[in-house]
Amino acid sequence: MTSTVPASDLLAADAQESPAMKTIAIEEHWNSANIRKALDRLPQGARDESVAFNARGDTQVRLEDIGQGRIEAMDAAGIDLSILSVVTPATQPLPAPEAIALAREANDEATDAVRARPDRFRALATLPTSAPQAAAAELERCATELGHVGAMVHGRAGSRTLDDPAYDDLLATAARLHQPLFIHPQIVSNELRDAAYRGLDPQVELGLATFGWGWHMDTGLAALRLILSGAFDRHPDLRLVLGHWGEMLLFWMDRADSLSGVAPHLERRVADYIKTNIHITSSGMLQERLLRHTLDFTTVDQVLFSTDYPFHRPDAAAVGHFFEAIADPADRTKIASGNAEALFDLAQATP
C-alpha cells in the first residue's frame, strides 16, 4: 500500500525539526461476527433496525476487520492508536444468557487484536447490560485480566435506564477501577418512536429516530439522568464519554443547568458535573465551529479526538485541517492524544 503522510506531519512547521504529533482516536468501531449473526436471528419486533446501517456498502467488512486492513485505514487517516469498541447495538437487544456469552467472546477477540498489535490498538469492553450484575463482573474481568481501558455502554437496556439502581454496582466498579464509560447512541424506544417519530417515509422515520435526531437526544438524556440521580455524588471518580460533541448536552447546557434549582439533593450544579465528569469527543464531525462551541462550555482538558470509523473515514488531510484549527500547540497535543492518554491511563494499560 502506498504510504500516506500522517496528519501529524501536516501540522509540523518544519518536519525536519518538529516532533511528530501522536494521534489517538477513541471511538473506532468493530463488530463480532457472532454478535452480528445473533442480532440477525432476532424476530422482527425485537430487532434494532439501525443494524441496517452496519451492512451498507463495505461497512460490514470494515467492521469485522481488526487486523491489517484496519491498520491500513488508520495509516491513511494519520491515526497512531485506535481504541476499539463494538458497534451499536452490541449485545443490547439479546436475551441475558446470550448477551453474557457473546460479550465475553467479543472481549476476548478484541484482546487478541490488541495483543497482536499493542502499538496500534486498545479496546473498550462490551458489557451485557441486560444482566446488570454480569455487566459489572465482565467490566472487572476486562479491566483486571484483559487490559481493556474502559467500556462502551448505552443509555438503556430494554426499558431500564442506566441510572436505574440495578446499575449502581456497574457504576461503582467503573469508578473504582478508573474505567471510563462511553455512552454510545442507540435507537429510541419503540414507545417513543410510536409517540414522536412515526408518520413519515420509513427511511426518513428510521433516520430521524437514529442519526438525524433520536440517537443523540436519547444519549444526552442518559447522561443528564445520571447527573440528576446523584450518580457522581455517590461515585465521584466516575467518568463518562459522550460522542458527537456531547450528544446535544453542551448545546443546551445553560438550560440543563437550571435543573440545579429543583435538585437540592445534588452536591454541585449540573453544569459542574458536565465540566468535570464528562469528556467530549468529535465522532468524526471535524468541523471547527463545533470545536469552538464545545470549548465555550467545557475545558480543553475534557476534549478527545475520534473518527467514528468506519461510518466516517476522514483522510489525513481532513484530520490535519481539523488540528490546524487549534491554535495553541499544547491544546492541540491534548486533544490529539494527551487527554486520551490521561483519561484511559494508556501508559499503564498493558494488554
C-alpha positions as CSV (number, residue, x, y, z in Angstrom):
1,M,0.0,0.0,0.0
2,T,1.3,3.5,-0.9
3,S,2.5,5.2,2.3
4,T,0.3,8.1,3.5
5,V,1.6,11.3,5.1
6,P,0.4,11.2,8.7
7,A,-1.8,14.1,9.9
8,S,0.9,15.0,12.4
9,D,3.3,15.8,9.6
10,L,0.8,18.2,8.1
11,L,0.8,20.2,11.3
12,A,4.6,20.4,11.7
13,A,6.0,23.8,10.7
14,D,9.3,22.1,10.0
15,A,9.0,18.4,9.6
16,Q,12.8,18.1,10.0
17,E,12.8,19.8,13.4
18,S,9.4,19.3,14.9
19,P,8.5,16.0,16.6
20,A,5.5,14.1,15.1
21,M,2.3,14.7,16.9
22,K,0.7,11.5,18.1
23,T,-3.0,11.0,17.3
24,I,-5.3,8.7,19.3
25,A,-8.8,8.0,18.1
26,I,-11.1,6.7,20.8
27,E,-14.4,5.8,19.1
28,E,-13.4,3.3,16.4
29,H,-15.9,0.6,15.9
30,W,-15.6,-3.1,15.1
31,N,-18.1,-6.0,15.3
32,S,-18.0,-9.6,16.3
33,A,-19.4,-11.8,13.5
34,N,-21.2,-13.9,16.1
35,I,-22.9,-10.8,17.6
36,R,-24.0,-9.8,14.1
37,K,-25.4,-13.2,13.5
38,A,-27.3,-13.3,16.8
39,L,-28.8,-9.9,16.1
40,D,-29.9,-11.0,12.7
41,R,-31.7,-14.0,14.2
42,L,-33.9,-11.9,16.4
43,P,-37.6,-11.7,15.5
44,Q,-38.7,-8.5,13.7
45,G,-40.3,-6.9,16.8
46,A,-37.2,-7.4,18.9
47,R,-34.6,-6.2,16.3
48,D,-32.8,-2.9,16.4
49,E,-33.5,-1.5,12.9
50,S,-30.3,0.5,13.0
51,V,-28.3,-2.6,12.3
52,A,-29.1,-1.9,8.7
53,F,-26.5,0.9,8.7
54,N,-23.8,-1.6,9.6
55,A,-24.3,-3.5,6.4
56,R,-24.2,-0.7,3.9
57,G,-21.5,-0.8,1.2
58,D,-18.3,-2.3,2.6
59,T,-19.1,-1.2,6.2
60,Q,-19.6,-4.7,7.5
61,V,-16.3,-5.9,6.1
62,R,-14.5,-3.0,7.6
63,L,-16.3,-3.5,11.0
64,E,-15.2,-7.1,11.2
65,D,-11.5,-6.4,10.3
66,I,-9.4,-5.5,13.3
67,G,-6.2,-6.7,11.7
68,Q,-4.1,-5.4,8.8
69,G,-6.9,-3.8,6.9
70,R,-7.8,-1.7,9.9
71,I,-4.2,-0.6,10.4
72,E,-4.0,0.4,6.7
73,A,-7.2,2.6,7.2
74,M,-5.6,4.1,10.3
75,D,-2.4,4.9,8.4
76,A,-4.5,6.6,5.7
77,A,-6.1,8.9,8.3
78,G,-2.8,9.5,10.2
79,I,-4.1,7.7,13.3
80,D,-1.4,6.2,15.5
81,L,-3.6,4.4,18.1
82,S,-7.3,3.3,17.9
83,I,-9.4,2.4,20.8
84,L,-11.8,-0.3,19.5
85,S,-15.4,-0.6,20.5
86,V,-18.2,-3.0,19.3
87,V,-20.7,-1.1,17.1
88,T,-24.2,-0.4,18.3
89,P,-26.4,-2.1,19.4
90,A,-23.7,-4.6,20.5
91,T,-25.5,-7.1,22.8
92,Q,-28.2,-4.7,23.9
93,P,-31.2,-6.4,22.3
94,L,-30.2,-10.0,23.2
95,P,-31.5,-12.2,26.0
96,A,-29.3,-12.1,29.1
97,P,-27.6,-15.5,28.8
98,E,-26.7,-15.0,25.1
99,A,-25.6,-11.4,25.8
100,I,-23.3,-12.6,28.6
101,A,-21.6,-15.3,26.5
102,L,-21.2,-13.1,23.3
103,A,-19.9,-10.1,25.2
104,R,-17.3,-12.3,26.9
105,E,-16.3,-13.8,23.5
106,A,-16.1,-10.4,21.9
107,N,-13.9,-9.0,24.6
108,D,-11.5,-11.9,24.2
109,E,-11.5,-11.4,20.5
110,A,-10.6,-7.7,20.9
111,T,-7.9,-8.6,23.4
112,D,-6.3,-10.9,20.8
113,A,-6.2,-8.0,18.3
114,V,-4.7,-5.7,20.9
115,R,-2.1,-8.2,21.9
116,A,-1.2,-8.8,18.3
117,R,-0.6,-5.0,17.8
118,P,-0.3,-3.2,21.1
119,D,1.4,-0.3,19.3
120,R,-1.8,0.4,17.4
121,F,-4.8,-0.8,19.4
122,R,-6.6,-0.7,22.7
123,A,-10.1,-1.8,23.5
124,L,-13.3,-0.8,25.3
125,A,-15.2,-3.6,26.9
126,T,-18.6,-4.8,25.6
127,L,-20.9,-5.4,28.5
128,P,-24.1,-7.5,28.7
129,T,-26.2,-4.7,30.4
130,S,-29.4,-6.8,30.1
131,A,-27.8,-8.6,33.1
132,P,-26.5,-5.7,35.4
133,Q,-24.5,-7.9,37.8
134,A,-22.9,-9.8,35.0
135,A,-22.1,-6.5,33.3
136,A,-20.2,-5.3,36.4
137,A,-18.4,-8.6,36.6
138,E,-17.4,-8.5,33.0
139,L,-16.1,-4.9,33.3
140,E,-13.9,-6.1,36.2
141,R,-12.6,-9.0,34.2
142,C,-11.8,-6.8,31.2
143,A,-10.1,-4.2,33.3
144,T,-8.1,-6.6,35.6
145,E,-7.4,-9.5,33.3
146,L,-7.6,-8.3,29.7
147,G,-6.2,-4.8,29.9
148,H,-9.2,-3.0,28.4
149,V,-9.2,0.7,29.1
150,G,-12.9,1.4,29.6
151,A,-16.3,0.2,28.4
152,M,-18.9,1.2,25.8
153,V,-22.4,1.1,27.1
154,H,-25.8,2.5,26.0
155,G,-28.4,4.6,27.9
156,R,-30.9,1.8,28.2
157,A,-31.2,-1.9,28.2
158,G,-34.8,-2.6,27.2
159,S,-36.8,-0.2,29.3
160,R,-34.2,0.0,32.1
161,T,-32.2,3.2,32.0
162,L,-28.5,3.5,33.0
163,D,-29.4,5.4,36.2
164,D,-31.6,2.6,37.5
165,P,-30.3,1.3,40.9
166,A,-29.7,-2.1,39.3
167,Y,-26.7,-0.5,37.6
168,D,-25.1,1.1,40.6
169,D,-22.7,-1.8,41.0
170,L,-21.6,-1.3,37.4
171,L,-21.1,2.5,38.1
172,A,-19.2,1.7,41.3
173,T,-16.9,-0.8,39.5
174,A,-16.2,1.7,36.7
175,A,-15.3,4.4,39.3
176,R,-13.2,2.1,41.5
177,L,-11.2,0.7,38.5
178,H,-11.0,4.1,36.8
179,Q,-12.7,2.7,33.7
180,P,-14.5,5.4,31.7
181,L,-17.9,4.6,30.4
182,F,-18.5,5.7,26.8
183,I,-22.3,6.1,26.4
184,H,-23.0,5.4,22.8
185,P,-26.2,6.3,20.9
186,Q,-28.9,3.7,20.3
187,I,-32.3,3.9,18.6
188,V,-35.0,5.4,20.8
189,S,-37.5,3.0,22.4
190,N,-40.4,1.6,20.4
191,E,-42.8,3.6,22.7
192,L,-41.1,6.8,22.0
193,R,-40.9,6.1,18.3
194,D,-44.6,5.5,18.2
195,A,-45.3,8.7,20.0
196,A,-42.9,11.1,18.3
197,Y,-41.1,9.6,15.2
198,R,-43.8,7.8,13.1
199,G,-45.9,9.1,10.2
200,L,-43.1,9.7,7.7
201,D,-41.5,7.8,5.0
202,P,-40.0,4.6,6.6
203,Q,-36.4,5.6,5.7
204,V,-37.0,9.1,7.0
205,E,-38.5,7.7,10.2
206,L,-35.5,5.5,10.8
207,G,-33.1,8.3,10.1
208,L,-35.0,10.7,12.4
209,A,-35.0,8.1,15.2
210,T,-31.3,7.4,14.8
211,F,-28.5,9.6,13.3
212,G,-30.7,12.6,12.5
213,W,-32.0,13.2,16.0
214,G,-33.1,10.3,18.2
215,W,-29.7,8.7,18.8
216,H,-28.3,12.0,20.2
217,M,-31.2,13.2,22.2
218,D,-31.5,9.7,23.9
219,T,-27.8,9.6,24.8
220,G,-27.6,13.2,26.1
221,L,-30.7,12.4,28.2
222,A,-29.0,9.3,29.6
223,A,-26.0,11.4,30.8
224,L,-28.3,14.0,32.3
225,R,-30.3,11.4,34.1
226,L,-27.1,10.0,35.7
227,I,-26.3,13.5,36.9
228,L,-29.7,14.1,38.4
229,S,-29.8,10.7,40.0
230,G,-26.8,11.6,42.1
231,A,-24.5,9.1,40.4
232,F,-21.5,11.4,40.5
233,D,-22.0,12.2,44.2
234,R,-22.1,8.5,45.0
235,H,-19.2,7.8,42.7
236,P,-17.1,11.0,42.3
237,D,-14.4,9.1,40.3
238,L,-16.9,8.0,37.7
239,R,-16.0,9.4,34.2
240,L,-18.3,9.4,31.1
241,V,-17.5,10.0,27.5
242,L,-20.1,11.4,25.1
243,G,-19.6,11.4,21.3
244,H,-20.9,13.8,18.6
245,W,-19.7,16.8,20.6
246,G,-21.6,16.0,23.7
247,E,-24.9,14.5,22.2
248,M,-26.8,17.8,22.4
249,L,-26.0,18.2,26.1
250,L,-23.4,21.0,25.7
251,F,-25.7,22.8,23.3
252,W,-28.4,23.0,25.9
253,M,-26.1,23.3,29.0
254,D,-27.3,26.6,30.2
255,R,-30.9,25.4,30.3
256,A,-29.9,22.0,31.7
257,D,-28.0,23.7,34.5
258,S,-31.3,25.4,35.6
259,L,-32.3,21.9,36.8
260,S,-29.9,22.5,39.7
261,G,-32.7,24.7,41.3
262,V,-35.1,21.7,41.5
263,A,-32.4,19.2,42.5
264,P,-31.3,20.2,46.0
265,H,-30.1,16.7,46.7
266,L,-27.1,17.3,44.4
267,E,-23.8,18.4,45.9
268,R,-22.9,20.5,42.8
269,R,-24.6,22.3,40.0
270,V,-25.5,20.3,36.9
271,A,-23.1,22.2,34.7
272,D,-20.2,21.5,37.1
273,Y,-20.7,17.7,36.7
274,I,-20.7,18.1,32.9
275,K,-17.5,20.1,33.0
276,T,-15.6,17.7,35.3
277,N,-17.0,14.2,35.0
278,I,-17.9,14.1,31.3
279,H,-15.4,14.0,28.4
280,I,-16.5,15.0,24.9
281,T,-15.3,13.6,21.6
282,S,-15.8,14.5,17.9
283,S,-17.1,11.2,16.5
284,G,-15.8,12.2,13.0
285,M,-17.6,15.5,12.9
286,L,-14.4,17.5,12.2
287,Q,-15.9,21.0,12.0
288,E,-14.1,23.9,13.6
289,R,-17.3,25.6,14.7
290,L,-18.3,22.5,16.7
291,L,-15.0,22.5,18.5
292,R,-15.3,26.2,19.2
293,H,-18.8,25.7,20.7
294,T,-17.6,22.8,22.8
295,L,-14.7,24.9,24.3
296,D,-17.2,27.6,25.2
297,F,-18.9,25.2,27.6
298,T,-16.1,22.9,28.8
299,T,-12.3,22.9,29.1
300,V,-9.8,21.7,26.6
301,D,-8.8,19.0,29.0
302,Q,-12.2,17.3,28.5
303,V,-12.0,17.1,24.7
304,L,-11.0,14.0,22.8
305,F,-10.5,13.0,19.2
306,S,-12.3,10.3,17.3
307,T,-13.3,9.5,13.7
308,D,-16.3,7.1,14.3
309,Y,-14.8,4.7,11.9
310,P,-16.0,3.1,9.6
311,F,-19.0,5.4,9.4
312,H,-16.8,8.4,8.9
313,R,-13.5,7.9,7.1
314,P,-11.6,11.2,7.1
315,D,-8.2,11.1,5.3
316,A,-5.0,12.5,6.7
317,A,-5.6,15.9,5.1
318,A,-9.0,16.3,6.8
319,V,-7.6,15.2,10.1
320,G,-4.7,17.6,9.7
321,H,-7.0,20.6,8.9
322,F,-9.0,19.9,12.0
323,F,-5.9,20.0,14.2
324,E,-4.6,23.1,12.4
325,A,-7.6,25.0,13.6
326,I,-6.4,24.6,17.2
327,A,-4.0,27.5,17.5
328,D,-2.3,26.6,20.8
329,P,0.2,23.7,20.2
330,A,-0.3,22.5,23.8
331,D,-4.1,22.3,23.3
332,R,-3.6,20.6,20.0
333,T,-1.5,17.9,21.7
334,K,-4.0,17.4,24.5
335,I,-6.9,16.9,22.1
336,A,-4.9,14.7,19.7
337,S,-3.5,12.3,22.3
338,G,-2.7,13.8,25.8
339,N,-6.3,13.8,27.1
340,A,-6.9,10.2,25.9
341,E,-3.7,9.0,27.5
342,A,-4.6,10.5,30.8
343,L,-8.3,9.5,30.8
344,F,-7.7,5.9,29.7
345,D,-4.4,5.6,31.6
346,L,-2.8,4.3,28.4
347,A,0.7,4.3,29.8
348,Q,-0.4,1.8,32.5
349,A,-2.8,-0.2,30.3
350,T,-0.7,-3.1,29.1
351,P,-2.6,-5.8,27.2
